[in-house]
């Protein structure tokens, strides 16, 4: 049980449990253990296979710097376990870091977050806990989810046990999660503005203060903290959709979207970040959080606000469609029986995550057009690609087997293909021997740069027919 120091009326956290060993819980709590050797951190998950991977030499997720962090403290004060109940019993503070996917059916389908895993974890805490706990929302959740969690905990807990609910949203960018955790722009901690809530808030703030400057630890109300996460992701996605909209204008007018973005980014009021045009944003957060805002706005009877946020997702889908249609048009209006090399399947570089990846959407369309698709990604494993592409909305297992080939190097992927389509901005794709790639392709050899990473002048000199998002190639 967490101790309360009478002199300071301060709760001291000595044992942390994180429910959920995924992209958020694993890295976040590994860094907490690394920076707080005096705190025991246990990450629990019902998926025994995932826990076994965390305890092995091959971690279940790829993040630069994560291996070193885990190895430094695993077995010392960092533990991975499938014994969820033991983790709950022993902890002073519990992070709830479970999946909150968009609902696929029922009320709010396609917009609202499915909170089934959050509710399940909360009910389990209430059932198992034999002492008071601080329970922290770490998953991305709709505004006022904490109210539901508190109701469940209070209705199902033992007598004389008290739960404090905090919101501590994550602001990690996959591929840079470890630097983001080691030197965060800000740490938000929301609580009810009661004496107990503020005490729990300060207890979690004290954990982060072991390495985060106090000025970067922002305490606020519970509902403000929850909404800040959705708002931040929506605003970032808005910038990407804005520059992607400009990329269409650039292609039509002869302007260069990189030059336009650079000029705009020099304005101190705007800044350069998230102004990189591409085939579209992906990942687990942006689209899901925007759709949560759409659903929240509709629920509050604010249709104009809902339409405003929905347009960001619409623009993102339009960018993918526009790129797909470009490929079809340039390949003489058909890709039937043609061979296409897909460079990159992750939604961005330096991660193996494929959630909402533009590559899934593009490959789905290519399969429907009866193209033969060859895929290479340096970090996404074969099983993940197959799982993503044999989803009923994408392709049947038979269609996948007939039309998709997975490769383990970029050169074999491009052997005897009609076009190379770059969908992830891996650094490797910037430095390939493209003369070798060109020699082994069918002619005319097309290359489509959906990430603005190639030297187009060099590609044209080699002999490629080149097309780039947001730029006319002369």
C-alpha positions as CSV (number, residue, x, y, z in Angstrom):
1,X,0.0,0.0,0.0
2,X,1.2,3.5,-0.8
3,X,2.6,5.3,2.3
4,X,1.4,8.8,3.4
5,X,4.0,11.0,5.1
6,X,2.2,12.9,7.9
7,X,4.6,15.8,7.8
8,X,4.0,16.6,4.1
9,X,0.6,14.7,3.7
10,X,2.3,13.3,0.6
11,X,1.6,9.8,-0.8
12,X,4.8,8.0,-1.8
13,X,4.7,5.5,-4.6
14,X,7.0,2.5,-4.2
15,X,5.3,-0.1,-6.5
16,X,3.8,0.5,-9.9
17,X,1.7,-2.0,-12.0
18,X,0.9,-1.3,-15.6
19,X,-2.0,-3.3,-17.1
20,X,-1.1,-3.6,-20.8
21,X,2.3,-4.4,-22.4
22,X,1.7,-2.7,-25.7
23,X,3.2,0.3,-27.5
24,X,2.4,2.7,-24.7
25,X,2.7,0.7,-21.5
26,X,5.8,-1.2,-22.3
27,X,8.1,1.7,-23.2
28,X,6.6,4.2,-20.7
29,X,7.0,1.9,-17.7
30,X,10.4,0.7,-18.8
31,X,11.6,4.2,-18.8
32,X,10.0,4.8,-15.3
33,X,11.9,1.8,-14.0
34,X,15.1,3.0,-15.7
35,X,14.9,6.4,-14.1
36,X,13.5,5.3,-10.7
37,X,15.6,2.4,-9.5
38,X,13.9,2.7,-6.1
39,X,10.5,1.9,-7.5
40,X,9.4,-1.6,-8.5
41,X,7.6,-1.6,-11.8
42,X,5.6,-4.6,-13.0
43,X,4.1,-4.7,-16.5
44,X,1.3,-7.2,-16.8
45,X,-0.7,-8.5,-19.7
46,X,-3.1,-11.4,-20.3
47,X,-1.3,-12.2,-23.5
48,X,1.3,-14.8,-22.3
49,X,3.1,-14.8,-25.6
50,X,3.6,-11.1,-25.5
51,X,5.0,-11.2,-22.0
52,X,7.3,-14.0,-23.0
53,X,8.6,-11.8,-25.8
54,X,9.3,-8.9,-23.3
55,X,11.3,-11.4,-21.2
56,X,13.3,-12.6,-24.2
57,X,16.1,-11.1,-26.3
58,X,13.6,-10.2,-29.1
59,X,11.2,-7.6,-27.7
60,X,7.6,-7.6,-29.2
61,X,7.9,-4.0,-30.4
62,X,10.7,-2.1,-32.1
63,X,11.7,1.3,-30.8
64,X,15.3,2.7,-31.1
65,X,16.8,2.7,-27.6
66,X,14.2,0.4,-26.0
67,X,16.3,-2.7,-25.9
68,X,19.0,-0.9,-23.9
69,X,16.5,0.5,-21.4
70,X,14.9,-2.9,-20.8
71,X,18.1,-4.8,-20.5
72,X,19.4,-2.3,-18.0
73,X,16.6,-2.8,-15.5
74,X,14.8,-6.0,-16.3
75,X,15.1,-8.4,-13.3
76,X,16.3,-5.5,-11.1
77,X,13.2,-3.4,-10.7
78,X,11.4,-4.0,-14.0
79,X,9.3,-7.2,-14.4
80,X,7.0,-8.5,-17.0
81,X,4.3,-10.9,-15.9
82,X,1.0,-12.5,-17.0
83,X,-0.1,-12.7,-13.4
84,X,-2.3,-9.6,-13.6
85,X,-3.9,-10.2,-10.2
86,X,-0.6,-10.3,-8.3
87,X,0.5,-7.0,-10.0
88,X,-2.8,-5.3,-8.9
89,X,-2.5,-6.6,-5.3
90,X,1.0,-5.4,-4.8
91,X,0.8,-2.0,-6.5
92,X,0.4,1.5,-5.0
93,X,-0.3,3.0,-8.4
94,X,-1.8,1.2,-11.4
95,X,-1.5,2.4,-15.0
96,X,-4.4,1.3,-17.2
97,X,-2.8,1.1,-20.7
98,X,-5.0,-1.1,-22.7
99,X,-6.2,-0.9,-26.3
100,X,-9.1,1.5,-27.1
101,X,-9.9,0.8,-30.7
102,X,-12.6,2.5,-32.7
103,X,-16.0,0.7,-32.3
104,X,-16.8,-1.6,-35.3
105,X,-20.5,-2.0,-34.5
106,X,-23.3,-0.6,-32.4
107,X,-23.9,3.0,-31.3
108,X,-21.0,5.2,-32.4
109,X,-19.6,2.5,-34.8
110,X,-16.7,3.9,-36.9
111,X,-16.3,7.0,-34.6
112,X,-16.5,6.2,-30.8
113,X,-13.8,4.4,-28.9
114,X,-14.5,0.9,-27.7
115,X,-13.9,1.0,-24.0
116,X,-14.5,-2.7,-23.3
117,X,-10.8,-3.3,-22.4
118,X,-10.7,-0.3,-20.1
119,X,-13.9,-1.4,-18.3
120,X,-12.6,-5.0,-18.0
121,X,-9.3,-3.8,-16.5
122,X,-11.2,-1.4,-14.1
123,X,-13.6,-4.2,-12.9
124,X,-10.6,-6.5,-12.3
125,X,-8.9,-3.8,-10.2
126,X,-12.0,-3.4,-8.1
127,X,-12.5,-7.1,-7.6
128,X,-8.8,-7.9,-6.8
129,X,-7.6,-4.9,-4.8
130,X,-7.4,-5.3,-1.0
131,X,-5.9,-1.9,-0.3
132,X,-6.4,1.7,-1.6
133,X,-4.9,2.5,-5.0
134,X,-4.1,5.3,-7.4
135,X,-5.5,4.3,-10.8
136,X,-4.2,6.2,-13.8
137,X,-5.7,6.4,-17.3
138,X,-2.8,6.0,-19.7
139,X,-4.8,4.8,-22.7
140,X,-6.2,7.4,-25.0
141,X,-9.8,7.7,-23.9
142,X,-12.9,9.9,-24.6
143,X,-13.5,12.9,-22.3
144,X,-15.1,11.9,-19.0
145,X,-14.0,8.2,-19.2
146,X,-12.6,8.6,-15.7
147,X,-16.1,9.2,-14.4
148,X,-17.2,5.8,-15.6
149,X,-14.0,4.2,-14.1
150,X,-14.7,5.8,-10.8
151,X,-18.3,4.6,-10.8
152,X,-17.2,1.0,-11.5
153,X,-14.5,1.1,-8.8
154,X,-16.8,2.6,-6.1
155,X,-19.6,0.2,-6.9
156,X,-17.5,-3.0,-6.9
157,X,-14.7,-2.4,-4.4
158,X,-14.3,-3.8,-0.9
159,X,-15.3,-1.7,2.1
160,X,-12.8,0.9,3.4
161,X,-10.8,0.9,0.1
162,X,-10.4,4.2,-1.7
163,X,-9.5,4.7,-5.3
164,X,-8.1,8.0,-6.8
165,X,-8.4,8.4,-10.5
166,X,-5.8,10.3,-12.5
167,X,-5.5,11.1,-16.2
168,X,-1.9,10.9,-17.5
169,X,-2.1,10.9,-21.4
170,X,0.8,9.8,-23.5
171,X,2.3,12.0,-26.2
172,X,4.7,9.5,-27.8
173,X,5.6,9.5,-31.4
174,X,6.4,6.0,-32.6
175,X,10.0,5.8,-33.7
176,X,11.1,8.4,-31.2
177,X,9.2,7.1,-28.1
178,X,12.3,6.7,-25.9
179,X,13.7,10.2,-26.5
180,X,10.1,11.5,-26.0
181,X,9.9,9.7,-22.7
182,X,13.4,10.7,-21.5
183,X,12.9,14.4,-22.4
184,X,9.2,15.0,-22.7
185,X,7.8,18.4,-23.8
186,X,5.3,18.1,-21.0
187,X,3.8,15.5,-18.7
188,X,0.1,16.1,-18.0
189,X,-1.5,14.8,-14.8
190,X,-5.2,15.5,-14.4
191,X,-7.2,14.9,-11.2
192,X,-10.4,15.8,-9.4
193,X,-9.8,18.9,-7.5
194,X,-10.4,17.3,-4.1
195,X,-7.8,17.0,-1.4
196,X,-7.4,13.3,-2.1
197,X,-7.2,13.9,-5.8
198,X,-4.6,16.5,-5.5
199,X,-2.6,14.3,-3.2
200,X,-2.6,11.4,-5.7
201,X,-1.7,13.9,-8.5
202,X,1.3,15.0,-6.6
203,X,2.3,11.4,-5.9
204,X,2.5,10.7,-9.6
205,X,4.2,14.1,-10.3
206,X,6.9,13.0,-7.8
207,X,7.6,9.9,-9.8
208,X,8.1,11.8,-13.0
209,X,10.2,14.5,-11.1
210,X,13.0,11.9,-10.8
211,X,14.0,13.0,-14.3
212,X,11.5,15.5,-15.7
213,X,11.9,19.2,-14.8
214,X,9.0,20.3,-12.5
215,X,8.2,23.1,-15.0
216,X,7.4,20.4,-17.6
217,X,5.0,18.5,-15.2
218,X,1.6,20.2,-15.7
219,X,-1.2,19.5,-13.2
220,X,-4.8,20.2,-14.2
221,X,-8.4,19.1,-14.0
222,X,-9.3,15.6,-14.9
223,X,-11.5,16.5,-17.9
224,X,-9.0,19.0,-19.3
225,X,-6.3,16.3,-19.3
226,X,-8.4,13.8,-21.1
227,X,-9.5,16.3,-23.8
228,X,-5.9,17.7,-24.2
229,X,-4.7,14.3,-25.6
230,X,-7.5,14.2,-28.3
231,X,-7.0,17.9,-29.1
232,X,-3.2,17.6,-29.5
233,X,-3.5,14.7,-31.9
234,X,-6.3,16.4,-33.8
235,X,-4.3,19.6,-34.2
236,X,-1.2,17.7,-35.4
237,X,-3.2,15.6,-37.9
238,X,-4.8,18.8,-39.1
239,X,-1.4,20.2,-40.1
240,X,-0.6,17.0,-42.0
241,X,-4.0,17.1,-43.9
242,X,-3.4,20.8,-44.5
243,X,-0.1,20.3,-46.2
244,X,-1.4,17.3,-48.1
245,X,-4.2,19.5,-49.4
246,X,-1.6,22.0,-50.5
247,X,0.4,19.1,-52.2
248,X,-2.5,18.6,-54.6
249,X,-2.5,22.3,-55.5
250,X,1.3,22.2,-56.0
251,X,1.1,19.3,-58.4
252,X,-1.5,21.2,-60.4
253,X,0.3,24.5,-60.5
254,X,4.0,23.4,-60.7
255,X,4.8,24.6,-57.2
256,X,7.0,22.4,-55.0
257,X,5.3,21.3,-51.7
258,X,8.6,21.0,-49.9
259,X,9.5,24.6,-50.8
260,X,6.1,25.9,-49.8
261,X,6.2,24.0,-46.5
262,X,9.7,25.3,-45.8
263,X,8.6,28.9,-46.4
264,X,5.5,28.5,-44.2
265,X,7.5,26.7,-41.5
266,X,9.9,29.7,-41.1
267,X,7.0,31.7,-39.8
268,X,7.5,31.5,-36.0
269,X,3.7,31.4,-35.5
270,X,3.5,28.2,-37.6
271,X,6.9,26.4,-37.2
272,X,8.3,23.6,-39.4
273,X,7.0,20.4,-37.6
274,X,4.3,18.2,-39.2
275,X,4.4,20.1,-42.5
276,X,5.8,17.1,-44.5
277,X,3.5,16.1,-47.3
278,X,3.1,12.3,-47.8
279,X,0.7,9.7,-49.0
280,X,-1.2,10.1,-45.7
281,X,-0.9,9.8,-41.9
282,X,-1.4,6.5,-40.1
283,X,-0.7,5.1,-36.7
284,X,-2.9,4.1,-33.7
285,X,-3.8,7.6,-32.5
286,X,-4.5,10.3,-35.1
287,X,-7.5,9.0,-36.9
288,X,-8.9,7.3,-33.8
289,X,-8.6,10.5,-31.7
290,X,-10.1,12.7,-34.4
291,X,-13.1,10.4,-34.8
292,X,-13.5,10.5,-31.0
293,X,-13.7,14.3,-31.3
294,X,-16.3,13.9,-34.1
295,X,-18.4,11.6,-32.0
296,X,-18.1,13.8,-28.9
297,X,-19.1,16.8,-31.0
298,X,-22.1,15.0,-32.4
299,X,-23.1,13.8,-28.9
300,X,-23.0,17.4,-27.7
301,X,-25.2,18.4,-30.7
302,X,-22.4,20.4,-32.4
303,X,-22.8,19.2,-36.0
304,X,-20.6,22.0,-37.5
305,X,-17.8,21.2,-35.1
306,X,-18.1,17.5,-36.0
307,X,-18.0,18.3,-39.7
308,X,-14.9,20.4,-39.2
309,X,-12.9,17.6,-37.5
310,X,-14.2,14.9,-39.9
311,X,-12.8,16.8,-42.8
312,X,-9.3,16.1,-41.6
313,X,-9.9,12.3,-41.9
314,X,-11.6,12.8,-45.3
315,X,-8.6,14.7,-46.6
316,X,-6.3,11.9,-45.4
317,X,-8.3,9.3,-47.3
318,X,-8.4,11.6,-50.4
319,X,-4.6,11.8,-50.4
320,X,-4.3,8.0,-50.4
321,X,-6.9,7.7,-53.2
322,X,-5.2,10.4,-55.2
323,X,-1.9,8.6,-55.0
324,X,-3.5,5.3,-56.0
325,X,-5.1,6.9,-59.0
326,X,-1.8,8.5,-60.0
327,X,-0.1,5.0,-60.1
328,X,-3.0,3.6,-62.2
329,X,-3.0,6.5,-64.6
330,X,0.8,6.5,-65.1
331,X,0.9,2.7,-65.7
332,X,-1.3,3.1,-68.8
333,X,-4.6,3.0,-66.8
334,X,-4.2,-0.6,-65.6
335,X,-2.2,-2.6,-63.2
336,X,-3.9,-6.0,-63.9
337,X,-1.2,-8.7,-63.9
338,X,1.5,-6.1,-63.5
339,X,4.1,-6.4,-60.7
340,X,4.5,-3.6,-58.1
341,X,7.2,-3.3,-55.5
342,X,6.0,-1.8,-52.3
343,X,8.8,-0.2,-50.3
344,X,7.6,0.1,-46.7
345,X,4.6,-1.3,-44.9
346,X,4.9,0.4,-41.4
347,X,2.9,3.6,-41.1
348,X,6.2,5.5,-40.5
349,X,9.9,4.8,-40.2
350,X,11.6,3.5,-37.1
351,X,8.6,1.4,-36.0
352,X,7.2,-2.0,-36.8
353,X,3.6,-0.7,-36.2
354,X,1.2,-1.0,-39.2
355,X,-2.0,0.3,-37.6
356,X,-3.8,2.6,-40.1
357,X,-0.8,2.4,-42.4
358,X,-1.4,4.0,-45.8
359,X,0.3,0.9,-47.3
360,X,-2.7,-1.3,-46.2
361,X,-5.1,1.0,-48.0
362,X,-2.9,1.2,-51.2
363,X,-2.2,-2.6,-51.3
364,X,-5.9,-3.3,-50.8
365,X,-6.7,-1.3,-53.9
366,X,-3.9,-2.8,-55.9
367,X,-5.1,-6.3,-55.1
368,X,-8.6,-5.3,-56.2
369,X,-7.1,-4.3,-59.5
370,X,-5.5,-7.7,-59.8
371,X,-1.9,-6.5,-59.5
372,X,0.9,-8.7,-58.2
373,X,2.2,-6.9,-55.1
374,X,5.8,-7.4,-53.7
375,X,6.3,-6.0,-50.2
376,X,9.5,-5.2,-48.4
377,X,9.7,-3.5,-44.9
378,X,12.9,-3.8,-42.8
379,X,10.9,-4.1,-39.4
380,X,7.4,-5.4,-40.1
381,X,7.4,-9.2,-39.9
382,X,5.7,-11.5,-42.4
383,X,2.9,-12.5,-40.0
384,X,1.9,-9.0,-39.4
385,X,1.7,-8.2,-43.1
386,X,-0.4,-11.3,-43.8
387,X,-2.7,-10.5,-40.9
388,X,-3.2,-6.9,-42.1
389,X,-3.9,-8.0,-45.7
390,X,-6.1,-11.0,-45.0
391,X,-8.6,-8.9,-43.1
392,X,-12.0,-9.6,-44.7
393,X,-12.2,-6.0,-45.9
394,X,-8.8,-6.3,-47.7
395,X,-8.4,-9.8,-49.2
396,X,-9.2,-13.4,-48.7
397,X,-6.3,-15.7,-47.8
398,X,-6.5,-17.1,-51.3
399,X,-6.3,-13.6,-52.8
400,X,-3.4,-12.8,-50.5
401,X,-1.5,-16.0,-51.6
402,X,-2.2,-15.3,-55.3
403,X,-1.3,-11.6,-55.4
404,X,1.1,-10.8,-52.5
405,X,4.8,-11.8,-52.1
406,X,6.8,-10.7,-49.1
407,X,10.5,-10.1,-49.5
408,X,13.4,-9.7,-47.1
409,X,15.5,-7.3,-49.1
410,X,14.8,-4.3,-51.3
411,X,16.5,-5.6,-54.4
412,X,14.7,-8.9,-54.7
413,X,11.4,-7.1,-54.0
414,X,12.0,-4.9,-57.2
415,X,13.2,-7.8,-59.4
416,X,11.2,-7.8,-62.7
417,X,8.6,-5.3,-61.4
418,X,6.9,-2.6,-63.4
419,X,7.0,0.0,-60.7
420,X,8.4,0.8,-57.2
421,X,6.0,2.5,-54.8
422,X,7.6,4.1,-51.7
423,X,5.1,4.2,-48.8
424,X,7.4,4.5,-45.7
425,X,10.2,6.9,-45.4
426,X,12.9,4.4,-44.1
427,X,16.4,5.9,-44.3
428,X,17.4,2.7,-46.2
429,X,15.3,3.7,-49.1
430,X,17.2,6.9,-49.5
431,X,20.6,5.2,-50.0
432,X,19.7,2.1,-52.2
433,X,21.7,1.5,-55.4
434,X,18.8,2.6,-57.6
435,X,20.9,1.9,-60.7
436,X,20.8,-1.8,-59.7
437,X,17.1,-1.5,-59.0
438,X,16.5,0.0,-62.4
439,X,18.5,-2.6,-64.3
440,X,16.4,-5.4,-62.9
441,X,13.0,-3.8,-63.5
442,X,10.7,-4.0,-66.5
443,X,10.9,-1.0,-68.9
444,X,9.7,1.6,-68.8
445,X,10.6,1.6,-65.1
446,X,8.3,3.7,-62.9
447,X,9.0,5.0,-59.4
448,X,6.4,6.7,-57.2
449,X,7.7,8.6,-54.2
450,X,4.9,8.9,-51.6
451,X,7.3,10.2,-48.9
452,X,9.4,12.9,-50.7
453,X,12.7,11.1,-49.9
454,X,14.3,10.6,-53.4
455,X,16.6,12.8,-55.4
456,X,14.3,13.1,-58.4
457,X,17.0,14.5,-60.7
458,X,19.2,11.5,-60.0
459,X,16.3,9.1,-60.5
460,X,15.5,10.6,-64.0
461,X,19.2,10.4,-65.0
462,X,19.2,6.7,-64.2
463,X,16.1,6.3,-66.5
464,X,13.2,6.1,-64.1
465,X,9.8,7.6,-64.9
466,X,9.4,9.5,-61.6
467,X,6.3,10.8,-59.8
468,X,6.4,12.5,-56.5
469,X,3.7,13.7,-54.0
470,X,3.3,17.5,-54.2
471,X,5.7,18.2,-57.1
472,X,5.7,18.1,-60.8
473,X,8.7,16.3,-62.2
474,X,9.9,17.7,-65.5
